[in-house]
Amino acid sequence: MNSTSLARSKGETCIICDKEKTIGIHLYTSFICVECENEITSTQTSDEKYKFFLEKLRRVKNPPLYS
């Protein structure tokens, strides 16, 4: 197994569910898995989970600082 296929099988960490997934989208410097993307787009603004998504998405706006 070469390093390229190993990287693909490992995946990336979703900023919403904090789980490692292989399929999703990149938003700025962050990764959102397909499952979370679908849940975000189908959640009503009146739903309590909407606030949860907003808090998680704020991490996209404020990327972590590395020293």
N, CA, C and O atoms as a Tripos MOL2 file, in Angstrom:
@<TRIPOS>MOLECULE
protein
  268   267    67     0     0
PROTEIN
NO_CHARGES

@<TRIPOS>ATOM
      1 N           0.8580   -1.1740    0.0000 N.3       1 MET1
      2 CA          0.0000    0.0000    0.0000 C.3       1 MET1
      3 C           0.8970    1.2280    0.0000 C.2       1 MET1
      4 O           1.7860    1.3560    0.8420 O.2       1 MET1
      5 N           0.6610    2.1350   -0.9510 N.am      2 ASN2
      6 CA          1.4860    3.3360   -0.9980 C.3       2 ASN2
      7 C           0.9200    4.4260   -0.0910 C.2       2 ASN2
      8 O          -0.1770    4.2730    0.4460 O.2       2 ASN2
      9 N           1.6530    5.5200    0.0830 N.am      3 SER3
     10 CA          1.2510    6.5610    1.0250 C.3       3 SER3
     11 C          -0.0160    7.2880    0.5840 C.2       3 SER3
     12 O          -0.7710    7.7630    1.4320 O.2       3 SER3
     13 N          -0.2680    7.3860   -0.7280 N.am      4 THR4
     14 CA         -1.4670    8.0540   -1.2190 C.3       4 THR4
     15 C          -2.7210    7.2780   -0.8360 C.2       4 THR4
     16 O          -3.6810    7.8770   -0.3490 O.2       4 THR4
     17 N          -2.7400    5.9810   -1.0380 N.am      5 SER5
     18 CA         -3.9240    5.1930   -0.6930 C.3       5 SER5
     19 C          -4.0990    5.1090    0.8210 C.2       5 SER5
     20 O          -5.2250    5.0060    1.3060 O.2       5 SER5
     21 N          -3.0040    5.1510    1.5670 N.am      6 LEU6
     22 CA         -3.0970    5.1420    3.0210 C.3       6 LEU6
     23 C          -3.7530    6.4210    3.5150 C.2       6 LEU6
     24 O          -4.5820    6.3750    4.4230 O.2       6 LEU6
     25 N          -3.4030    7.5510    2.9400 N.am      7 ALA7
     26 CA         -3.9960    8.8260    3.3420 C.3       7 ALA7
     27 C          -5.4910    8.8480    3.0320 C.2       7 ALA7
     28 O          -6.2830    9.3660    3.8190 O.2       7 ALA7
     29 N          -5.8700    8.2920    1.9010 N.am      8 ARG8
     30 CA         -7.2840    8.2660    1.5420 C.3       8 ARG8
     31 C          -8.0940    7.3610    2.4680 C.2       8 ARG8
     32 O          -9.2320    7.6810    2.8120 O.2       8 ARG8
     33 N          -7.5160    6.2450    2.8680 N.am      9 SER9
     34 CA         -8.2630    5.3270    3.7180 C.3       9 SER9
     35 C          -8.3820    5.8500    5.1460 C.2       9 SER9
     36 O          -9.3090    5.4760    5.8640 O.2       9 SER9
     37 N          -7.4630    6.7040    5.5630 N.am     10 LYS10
     38 CA         -7.4880    7.2460    6.9150 C.3      10 LYS10
     39 C          -8.5750    8.2980    7.0700 C.2      10 LYS10
     40 O          -9.2930    8.2930    8.0710 O.2      10 LYS10
     41 N          -8.7120    9.1890    6.1150 N.am     11 GLY11
     42 CA         -9.7420   10.2050    6.1670 C.3      11 GLY11
     43 C          -9.3120   11.4490    6.9180 C.2      11 GLY11
     44 O          -8.1370   11.6440    7.2300 O.2      11 GLY11
     45 N         -10.3050   12.2880    7.1990 N.am     12 GLU12
     46 CA        -10.0920   13.5460    7.9090 C.3      12 GLU12
     47 C         -11.1020   13.6510    9.0300 C.2      12 GLU12
     48 O         -12.1120   12.9470    9.0270 O.2      12 GLU12
     49 N         -10.8420   14.5180    9.9810 N.am     13 THR13
     50 CA        -11.7530   14.6960   11.1150 C.3      13 THR13
     51 C         -12.7770   15.7720   10.7980 C.2      13 THR13
     52 O         -12.4170   16.8980   10.4560 O.2      13 THR13
     53 N         -14.0350   15.4300   10.9080 N.am     14 CYS14
     54 CA        -15.1460   16.3580   10.6720 C.3      14 CYS14
     55 C         -15.2310   17.3510   11.8310 C.2      14 CYS14
     56 O         -15.1310   16.9630   12.9950 O.2      14 CYS14
     57 N         -15.4150   18.6280   11.5090 N.am     15 ILE15
     58 CA        -15.4920   19.6360   12.5730 C.3      15 ILE15
     59 C         -16.8330   19.6160   13.2970 C.2      15 ILE15
     60 O         -16.9670   20.2330   14.3540 O.2      15 ILE15
     61 N         -17.8110   18.9290   12.7590 N.am     16 ILE16
     62 CA        -19.1300   18.8620   13.3890 C.3      16 ILE16
     63 C         -19.2110   17.6690   14.3380 C.2      16 ILE16
     64 O         -19.5010   17.8450   15.5210 O.2      16 ILE16
     65 N         -18.9600   16.4660   13.8420 N.am     17 CYS17
     66 CA        -19.1140   15.2610   14.6620 C.3      17 CYS17
     67 C         -17.8020   14.7900   15.2870 C.2      17 CYS17
     68 O         -17.8000   13.8740   16.1100 O.2      17 CYS17
     69 N         -16.6930   15.4070   14.9010 N.am     18 ASP18
     70 CA        -15.3560   15.0610   15.4140 C.3      18 ASP18
     71 C         -14.9760   13.6030   15.1550 C.2      18 ASP18
     72 O         -14.1700   13.0310   15.8900 O.2      18 ASP18
     73 N         -15.5500   13.0050   14.1220 N.am     19 LYS19
     74 CA        -15.2140   11.6310   13.7420 C.3      19 LYS19
     75 C         -14.3950   11.6630   12.4690 C.2      19 LYS19
     76 O         -14.5150   12.5830   11.6600 O.2      19 LYS19
     77 N         -13.5700   10.6580   12.3030 N.am     20 GLU20
     78 CA        -12.7530   10.5660   11.1140 C.3      20 GLU20
     79 C         -13.5730    9.9560    9.9790 C.2      20 GLU20
     80 O         -14.0890    8.8450   10.1020 O.2      20 GLU20
     81 N         -13.6870   10.6860    8.8830 N.am     21 LYS21
     82 CA        -14.4650   10.2490    7.7220 C.3      21 LYS21
     83 C         -13.6330   10.4310    6.4670 C.2      21 LYS21
     84 O         -12.6760   11.2050    6.4490 O.2      21 LYS21
     85 N         -14.0050    9.7140    5.4210 N.am     22 THR22
     86 CA        -13.2460    9.7920    4.1740 C.3      22 THR22
     87 C         -13.9280   10.6340    3.1030 C.2      22 THR22
     88 O         -13.2670   11.0990    2.1750 O.2      22 THR22
     89 N         -15.2360   10.8380    3.2160 N.am     23 ILE23
     90 CA        -15.9680   11.5740    2.1840 C.3      23 ILE23
     91 C         -16.6290   12.7890    2.8080 C.2      23 ILE23
     92 O         -17.2900   12.6880    3.8410 O.2      23 ILE23
     93 N         -16.4430   13.9450    2.1670 N.am     24 GLY24
     94 CA        -17.0450   15.1650    2.6650 C.3      24 GLY24
     95 C         -16.5950   16.3600    1.8510 C.2      24 GLY24
     96 O         -16.0750   16.2160    0.7450 O.2      24 GLY24
     97 N         -16.8000   17.5410    2.4110 N.am     25 ILE25
     98 CA        -16.4330   18.7780    1.7250 C.3      25 ILE25
     99 C         -15.4450   19.5570    2.5850 C.2      25 ILE25
    100 O         -15.3730   19.3800    3.8010 O.2      25 ILE25
    101 N         -14.6870   20.4230    1.9170 N.am     26 HIS26
    102 CA        -13.7840   21.3290    2.6190 C.3      26 HIS26
    103 C         -14.3980   22.7170    2.5730 C.2      26 HIS26
    104 O         -14.7750   23.2140    1.5120 O.2      26 HIS26
    105 N         -14.4890   23.3220    3.7220 N.am     27 LEU27
    106 CA        -15.0060   24.6690    3.8550 C.3      27 LEU27
    107 C         -13.8960   25.4960    4.4800 C.2      27 LEU27
    108 O         -13.6120   25.3680    5.6710 O.2      27 LEU27
    109 N         -13.2700   26.3470    3.6730 N.am     28 TYR28
    110 CA        -12.0890   27.0960    4.0700 C.3      28 TYR28
    111 C         -10.9980   26.0850    4.4190 C.2      28 TYR28
    112 O         -10.5290   25.3870    3.5190 O.2      28 TYR28
    113 N         -10.5780   25.9720    5.6570 N.am     29 THR29
    114 CA         -9.5400   25.0120    6.0290 C.3      29 THR29
    115 C         -10.1110   23.8320    6.7980 C.2      29 THR29
    116 O          -9.3550   23.0150    7.3240 O.2      29 THR29
    117 N         -11.4290   23.7310    6.8710 N.am     30 SER30
    118 CA        -12.0810   22.6970    7.6750 C.3      30 SER30
    119 C         -12.7520   21.6580    6.8020 C.2      30 SER30
    120 O         -13.0490   21.9070    5.6340 O.2      30 SER30
    121 N         -12.9900   20.4810    7.3860 N.am     31 PHE31
    122 CA        -13.6240   19.3570    6.6990 C.3      31 PHE31
    123 C         -14.9670   19.0590    7.3540 C.2      31 PHE31
    124 O         -15.0620   18.9950    8.5800 O.2      31 PHE31
    125 N         -16.0040   18.8770    6.5410 N.am     32 ILE32
    126 CA        -17.3390   18.4900    7.0200 C.3      32 ILE32
    127 C         -17.7370   17.2270    6.2690 C.2      32 ILE32
    128 O         -17.7540   17.2120    5.0380 O.2      32 ILE32
    129 N         -18.0570   16.1670    7.0090 N.am     33 CYS33
    130 CA        -18.4240   14.9020    6.3710 C.3      33 CYS33
    131 C         -19.7980   15.0140    5.7040 C.2      33 CYS33
    132 O         -20.5860   15.9080    6.0120 O.2      33 CYS33
    133 N         -20.0570   14.0980    4.7980 N.am     34 VAL34
    134 CA        -21.3070   14.1040    4.0270 C.3      34 VAL34
    135 C         -22.5270   13.9750    4.9440 C.2      34 VAL34
    136 O         -23.5400   14.6400    4.7280 O.2      34 VAL34
    137 N         -22.4310   13.1260    5.9570 N.am     35 GLU35
    138 CA        -23.5650   12.9340    6.8640 C.3      35 GLU35
    139 C         -23.9290   14.2330    7.5870 C.2      35 GLU35
    140 O         -25.1020   14.5920    7.6820 O.2      35 GLU35
    141 N         -22.9110   14.9320    8.0930 N.am     36 CYS36
    142 CA        -23.1700   16.1910    8.7960 C.3      36 CYS36
    143 C         -23.6560   17.2740    7.8360 C.2      36 CYS36
    144 O         -24.5320   18.0680    8.1790 O.2      36 CYS36
    145 N         -23.0870   17.3010    6.6440 N.am     37 GLU37
    146 CA        -23.5250   18.2700    5.6370 C.3      37 GLU37
    147 C         -25.0150   18.0850    5.3430 C.2      37 GLU37
    148 O         -25.7630   19.0600    5.2790 O.2      37 GLU37
    149 N         -25.4420   16.8370    5.1640 N.am     38 ASN38
    150 CA        -26.8580   16.5690    4.8970 C.3      38 ASN38
    151 C         -27.7350   16.9600    6.0780 C.2      38 ASN38
    152 O         -28.8250   17.5010    5.8960 O.2      38 ASN38
    153 N         -27.2590   16.6850    7.2880 N.am     39 GLU39
    154 CA        -28.0400   17.0310    8.4750 C.3      39 GLU39
    155 C         -28.1480   18.5480    8.6450 C.2      39 GLU39
    156 O         -29.2050   19.0590    9.0190 O.2      39 GLU39
    157 N         -27.0630   19.2630    8.3740 N.am     40 ILE40
    158 CA        -27.0740   20.7280    8.4810 C.3      40 ILE40
    159 C         -28.0700   21.3250    7.4960 C.2      40 ILE40
    160 O         -28.8620   22.1960    7.8560 O.2      40 ILE40
    161 N         -28.0270   20.8580    6.2540 N.am     41 THR41
    162 CA        -28.8910   21.4450    5.2280 C.3      41 THR41
    163 C         -30.3600   21.0870    5.4030 C.2      41 THR41
    164 O         -31.2280   21.7630    4.8500 O.2      41 THR41
    165 N         -30.6540   20.0340    6.1650 N.am     42 SER42
    166 CA        -32.0590   19.6590    6.3630 C.3      42 SER42
    167 C         -32.6200   20.1120    7.7170 C.2      42 SER42
    168 O         -33.7970   19.8860    8.0000 O.2      42 SER42
    169 N         -31.8030   20.7400    8.5450 N.am     43 THR43
    170 CA        -32.2550   21.1830    9.8720 C.3      43 THR43
    171 C         -32.9530   22.5350    9.7680 C.2      43 THR43
    172 O         -32.4460   23.4610    9.1350 O.2      43 THR43
    173 N         -34.0990   22.6340   10.3840 N.am     44 GLN44
    174 CA        -34.8480   23.8830   10.4260 C.3      44 GLN44
    175 C         -34.2040   24.8490   11.4200 C.2      44 GLN44
    176 O         -33.6240   24.4200   12.4180 O.2      44 GLN44
    177 N         -34.3060   26.1520   11.1490 N.am     45 THR45
    178 CA        -33.7040   27.1440   12.0430 C.3      45 THR45
    179 C         -34.3620   27.1640   13.4150 C.2      45 THR45
    180 O         -33.7610   27.6390   14.3790 O.2      45 THR45
    181 N         -35.5730   26.6610   13.5170 N.am     46 SER46
    182 CA        -36.2740   26.6170   14.8020 C.3      46 SER46
    183 C         -35.8710   25.4030   15.6450 C.2      46 SER46
    184 O         -36.2070   25.3300   16.8270 O.2      46 SER46
    185 N         -35.1580   24.4620   15.0460 N.am     47 ASP47
    186 CA        -34.7100   23.2530   15.7360 C.3      47 ASP47
    187 C         -33.5590   23.5940   16.6940 C.2      47 ASP47
    188 O         -32.7050   24.4210   16.3760 O.2      47 ASP47
    189 N         -33.5450   22.9580   17.8530 N.am     48 GLU48
    190 CA        -32.4910   23.1810   18.8430 C.3      48 GLU48
    191 C         -31.1120   22.7850   18.2970 C.2      48 GLU48
    192 O         -30.1030   23.3840   18.6690 O.2      48 GLU48
    193 N         -31.0700   21.8020   17.4390 N.am     49 LYS49
    194 CA        -29.8010   21.3360   16.8710 C.3      49 LYS49
    195 C         -29.1680   22.3920   15.9640 C.2      49 LYS49
    196 O         -27.9600   22.3600   15.7300 O.2      49 LYS49
    197 N         -29.9630   23.3170   15.4590 N.am     50 TYR50
    198 CA        -29.4600   24.3940   14.6080 C.3      50 TYR50
    199 C         -28.4150   25.2250   15.3550 C.2      50 TYR50
    200 O         -27.3950   25.6010   14.7780 O.2      50 TYR50
    201 N         -28.6640   25.5110   16.6300 N.am     51 LYS51
    202 CA        -27.7170   26.2740   17.4460 C.3      51 LYS51
    203 C         -26.4120   25.5090   17.6210 C.2      51 LYS51
    204 O         -25.3310   26.0980   17.6080 O.2      51 LYS51
    205 N         -26.5200   24.1920   17.7840 N.am     52 PHE52
    206 CA        -25.3410   23.3410   17.8940 C.3      52 PHE52
    207 C         -24.4800   23.4600   16.6340 C.2      52 PHE52
    208 O         -23.2620   23.6070   16.7240 O.2      52 PHE52
    209 N         -25.1130   23.3960   15.4650 N.am     53 PHE53
    210 CA        -24.3870   23.5100   14.2080 C.3      53 PHE53
    211 C         -23.7250   24.8760   14.0750 C.2      53 PHE53
    212 O         -22.5970   24.9680   13.5930 O.2      53 PHE53
    213 N         -24.4010   25.9260   14.4910 N.am     54 LEU54
    214 CA        -23.8180   27.2610   14.4270 C.3      54 LEU54
    215 C         -22.5530   27.3570   15.2700 C.2      54 LEU54
    216 O         -21.5500   27.9250   14.8390 O.2      54 LEU54
    217 N         -22.6080   26.8000   16.4640 N.am     55 GLU55
    218 CA        -21.4290   26.8110   17.3360 C.3      55 GLU55
    219 C         -20.2700   26.0550   16.7060 C.2      55 GLU55
    220 O         -19.1320   26.5230   16.7400 O.2      55 GLU55
    221 N         -20.5450   24.9120   16.1430 N.am     56 LYS56
    222 CA        -19.5020   24.1190   15.5010 C.3      56 LYS56
    223 C         -18.9370   24.8310   14.2670 C.2      56 LYS56
    224 O         -17.7310   24.7910   14.0230 O.2      56 LYS56
    225 N         -19.8040   25.4770   13.4970 N.am     57 LEU57
    226 CA        -19.3590   26.1580   12.2900 C.3      57 LEU57
    227 C         -18.5490   27.4100   12.5890 C.2      57 LEU57
    228 O         -17.8420   27.9050   11.7110 O.2      57 LEU57
    229 N         -18.6330   27.9230   13.7840 N.am     58 ARG58
    230 CA        -17.8160   29.0710   14.1700 C.3      58 ARG58
    231 C         -16.3310   28.7210   14.1420 C.2      58 ARG58
    232 O         -15.4880   29.6090   14.0150 O.2      58 ARG58
    233 N         -16.0080   27.4430   14.2600 N.am     59 ARG59
    234 CA        -14.6060   27.0110   14.1930 C.3      59 ARG59
    235 C         -14.0380   27.2200   12.7940 C.2      59 ARG59
    236 O         -12.8220   27.3250   12.6310 O.2      59 ARG59
    237 N         -14.8950   27.2820   11.7930 N.am     60 VAL60
    238 CA        -14.4250   27.5460   10.4330 C.3      60 VAL60
    239 C         -13.9580   28.9970   10.3510 C.2      60 VAL60
    240 O         -12.9370   29.2890    9.7280 O.2      60 VAL60
    241 N         -14.6900   29.8840   10.9660 N.am     61 LYS61
    242 CA        -14.3770   31.3080   10.9540 C.3      61 LYS61
    243 C         -13.0900   31.6170   11.7360 C.2      61 LYS61
    244 O         -12.3220   32.5000   11.3530 O.2      61 LYS61
    245 N         -12.8680   30.8900   12.8190 N.am     62 ASN62
    246 CA        -11.7050   31.0940   13.6740 C.3      62 ASN62
    247 C         -10.8270   29.8600   13.6660 C.2      62 ASN62
    248 O         -10.9030   29.0390   14.5800 O.2      62 ASN62
    249 N          -9.9920   29.7160   12.6450 N.am     63 PRO63
    250 CA         -9.1340   28.5290   12.6040 C.3      63 PRO63
    251 C          -8.1690   28.5010   13.7890 C.2      63 PRO63
    252 O          -7.8150   29.5550   14.3170 O.2      63 PRO63
    253 N          -7.7450   27.3260   14.2080 N.am     64 PRO64
    254 CA         -6.8470   27.2230   15.3620 C.3      64 PRO64
    255 C          -5.4970   27.8730   15.0810 C.2      64 PRO64
    256 O          -5.0080   27.8540   13.9510 O.2      64 PRO64
    257 N          -4.9070   28.4450   16.1170 N.am     65 LEU65
    258 CA         -3.5850   29.0480   15.9930 C.3      65 LEU65
    259 C          -2.5360   28.0350   16.3880 C.2      65 LEU65
    260 O          -2.6680   27.3520   17.4030 O.2      65 LEU65
    261 N          -1.5130   27.9420   15.5980 N.am     66 TYR66
    262 CA         -0.4150   27.0400   15.8850 C.3      66 TYR66
    263 C           0.8010   27.8740   16.2420 C.2      66 TYR66
    264 O           1.1500   28.8200   15.5360 O.2      66 TYR66
    265 N           1.4330   27.5210   17.3270 N.am     67 SER67
    266 CA          2.6120   28.2920   17.7370 C.3      67 SER67
    267 C           3.8930   27.5650   17.4590 C.2      67 SER67
    268 O           4.9730   28.0820   17.7470 O.2      67 SER67
@<TRIPOS>BOND
     1     1     2 1
     2     2     3 1
     3     3     4 2
     4     3     5 am
     5     5     6 1
     6     6     7 1
     7     7     8 2
     8     7     9 am
     9     9    10 1
    10    10    11 1
    11    11    12 2
    12    11    13 am
    13    13    14 1
    14    14    15 1
    15    15    16 2
    16    15    17 am
    17    17    18 1
    18    18    19 1
    19    19    20 2
    20    19    21 am
    21    21    22 1
    22    22    23 1
    23    23    24 2
    24    23    25 am
    25    25    26 1
    26    26    27 1
    27    27    28 2
    28    27    29 am
    29    29    30 1
    30    30    31 1
    31    31    32 2
    32    31    33 am
    33    33    34 1
    34    34    35 1
    35    35    36 2
    36    35    37 am
    37    37    38 1
    38    38    39 1
    39    39    40 2
    40    39    41 am
    41    41    42 1
    42    42    43 1
    43    43    44 2
    44    43    45 am
    45    45    46 1
    46    46    47 1
    47    47    48 2
    48    47    49 am
    49    49    50 1
    50    50    51 1
    51    51    52 2
    52    51    53 am
    53    53    54 1
    54    54    55 1
    55    55    56 2
    56    55    57 am
    57    57    58 1
    58    58    59 1
    59    59    60 2
    60    59    61 am
    61    61    62 1
    62    62    63 1
    63    63    64 2
    64    63    65 am
    65    65    66 1
    66    66    67 1
    67    67    68 2
    68    67    69 am
    69    69    70 1
    70    70    71 1
    71    71    72 2
    72    71    73 am
    73    73    74 1
    74    74    75 1
    75    75    76 2
    76    75    77 am
    77    77    78 1
    78    78    79 1
    79    79    80 2
    80    79    81 am
    81    81    82 1
    82    82    83 1
    83    83    84 2
    84    83    85 am
    85    85    86 1
    86    86    87 1
    87    87    88 2
    88    87    89 am
    89    89    90 1
    90    90    91 1
    91    91    92 2
    92    91    93 am
    93    93    94 1
    94    94    95 1
    95    95    96 2
    96    95    97 am
    97    97    98 1
    98    98    99 1
    99    99   100 2
   100    99   101 am
   101   101   102 1
   102   102   103 1
   103   103   104 2
   104   103   105 am
   105   105   106 1
   106   106   107 1
   107   107   108 2
   108   107   109 am
   109   109   110 1
   110   110   111 1
   111   111   112 2
   112   111   113 am
   113   113   114 1
   114   114   115 1
   115   115   116 2
   116   115   117 am
   117   117   118 1
   118   118   119 1
   119   119   120 2
   120   119   121 am
   121   121   122 1
   122   122   123 1
   123   123   124 2
   124   123   125 am
   125   125   126 1
   126   126   127 1
   127   127   128 2
   128   127   129 am
   129   129   130 1
   130   130   131 1
   131   131   132 2
   132   131   133 am
   133   133   134 1
   134   134   135 1
   135   135   136 2
   136   135   137 am
   137   137   138 1
   138   138   139 1
   139   139   140 2
   140   139   141 am
   141   141   142 1
   142   142   143 1
   143   143   144 2
   144   143   145 am
   145   145   146 1
   146   146   147 1
   147   147   148 2
   148   147   149 am
   149   149   150 1
   150   150   151 1
   151   151   152 2
   152   151   153 am
   153   153   154 1
   154   154   155 1
   155   155   156 2
   156   155   157 am
   157   157   158 1
   158   158   159 1
   159   159   160 2
   160   159   161 am
   161   161   162 1
   162   162   163 1
   163   163   164 2
   164   163   165 am
   165   165   166 1
   166   166   167 1
   167   167   168 2
   168   167   169 am
   169   169   170 1
   170   170   171 1
   171   171   172 2
   172   171   173 am
   173   173   174 1
   174   174   175 1
   175   175   176 2
   176   175   177 am
   177   177   178 1
   178   178   179 1
   179   179   180 2
   180   179   181 am
   181   181   182 1
   182   182   183 1
   183   183   184 2
   184   183   185 am
   185   185   186 1
   186   186   187 1
   187   187   188 2
   188   187   189 am
   189   189   190 1
   190   190   191 1
   191   191   192 2
   192   191   193 am
   193   193   194 1
   194   194   195 1
   195   195   196 2
   196   195   197 am
   197   197   198 1
   198   198   199 1
   199   199   200 2
   200   199   201 am
   201   201   202 1
   202   202   203 1
   203   203   204 2
   204   203   205 am
   205   205   206 1
   206   206   207 1
   207   207   208 2
   208   207   209 am
   209   209   210 1
   210   210   211 1
   211   211   212 2
   212   211   213 am
   213   213   214 1
   214   214   215 1
   215   215   216 2
   216   215   217 am
   217   217   218 1
   218   218   219 1
   219   219   220 2
   220   219   221 am
   221   221   222 1
   222   222   223 1
   223   223   224 2
   224   223   225 am
   225   225   226 1
   226   226   227 1
   227   227   228 2
   228   227   229 am
   229   229   230 1
   230   230   231 1
   231   231   232 2
   232   231   233 am
   233   233   234 1
   234   234   235 1
   235   235   236 2
   236   235   237 am
   237   237   238 1
   238   238   239 1
   239   239   240 2
   240   239   241 am
   241   241   242 1
   242   242   243 1
   243   243   244 2
   244   243   245 am
   245   245   246 1
   246   246   247 1
   247   247   248 2
   248   247   249 am
   249   249   250 1
   250   250   251 1
   251   251   252 2
   252   251   253 am
   253   253   254 1
   254   254   255 1
   255   255   256 2
   256   255   257 am
   257   257   258 1
   258   258   259 1
   259   259   260 2
   260   259   261 am
   261   261   262 1
   262   262   263 1
   263   263   264 2
   264   263   265 am
   265   265   266 1
   266   266   267 1
   267   267   268 2
@<TRIPOS>SUBSTRUCTURE
     1 MET1         2 RESIDUE 1 A MET
     2 ASN2         6 RESIDUE 1 A ASN
     3 SER3        10 RESIDUE 1 A SER
     4 THR4        14 RESIDUE 1 A THR
     5 SER5        18 RESIDUE 1 A SER
     6 LEU6        22 RESIDUE 1 A LEU
     7 ALA7        26 RESIDUE 1 A ALA
     8 ARG8        30 RESIDUE 1 A ARG
     9 SER9        34 RESIDUE 1 A SER
    10 LYS10       38 RESIDUE 1 A LYS
    11 GLY11       42 RESIDUE 1 A GLY
    12 GLU12       46 RESIDUE 1 A GLU
    13 THR13       50 RESIDUE 1 A THR
    14 CYS14       54 RESIDUE 1 A CYS
    15 ILE15       58 RESIDUE 1 A ILE
    16 ILE16       62 RESIDUE 1 A ILE
    17 CYS17       66 RESIDUE 1 A CYS
    18 ASP18       70 RESIDUE 1 A ASP
    19 LYS19       74 RESIDUE 1 A LYS
    20 GLU20       78 RESIDUE 1 A GLU
    21 LYS21       82 RESIDUE 1 A LYS
    22 THR22       86 RESIDUE 1 A THR
    23 ILE23       90 RESIDUE 1 A ILE
    24 GLY24       94 RESIDUE 1 A GLY
    25 ILE25       98 RESIDUE 1 A ILE
    26 HIS26      102 RESIDUE 1 A HIS
    27 LEU27      106 RESIDUE 1 A LEU
    28 TYR28      110 RESIDUE 1 A TYR
    29 THR29      114 RESIDUE 1 A THR
    30 SER30      118 RESIDUE 1 A SER
    31 PHE31      122 RESIDUE 1 A PHE
    32 ILE32      126 RESIDUE 1 A ILE
    33 CYS33      130 RESIDUE 1 A CYS
    34 VAL34      134 RESIDUE 1 A VAL
    35 GLU35      138 RESIDUE 1 A GLU
    36 CYS36      142 RESIDUE 1 A CYS
    37 GLU37      146 RESIDUE 1 A GLU
    38 ASN38      150 RESIDUE 1 A ASN
    39 GLU39      154 RESIDUE 1 A GLU
    40 ILE40      158 RESIDUE 1 A ILE
    41 THR41      162 RESIDUE 1 A THR
    42 SER42      166 RESIDUE 1 A SER
    43 THR43      170 RESIDUE 1 A THR
    44 GLN44      174 RESIDUE 1 A GLN
    45 THR45      178 RESIDUE 1 A THR
    46 SER46      182 RESIDUE 1 A SER
    47 ASP47      186 RESIDUE 1 A ASP
    48 GLU48      190 RESIDUE 1 A GLU
    49 LYS49      194 RESIDUE 1 A LYS
    50 TYR50      198 RESIDUE 1 A TYR
    51 LYS51      202 RESIDUE 1 A LYS
    52 PHE52      206 RESIDUE 1 A PHE
    53 PHE53      210 RESIDUE 1 A PHE
    54 LEU54      214 RESIDUE 1 A LEU
    55 GLU55      218 RESIDUE 1 A GLU
    56 LYS56      222 RESIDUE 1 A LYS
    57 LEU57      226 RESIDUE 1 A LEU
    58 ARG58      230 RESIDUE 1 A ARG
    59 ARG59      234 RESIDUE 1 A ARG
    60 VAL60      238 RESIDUE 1 A VAL
    61 LYS61      242 RESIDUE 1 A LYS
    62 ASN62      246 RESIDUE 1 A ASN
    63 PRO63      250 RESIDUE 1 A PRO
    64 PRO64      254 RESIDUE 1 A PRO
    65 LEU65      258 RESIDUE 1 A LEU
    66 TYR66      262 RESIDUE 1 A TYR
    67 SER67      266 RESIDUE 1 A SER
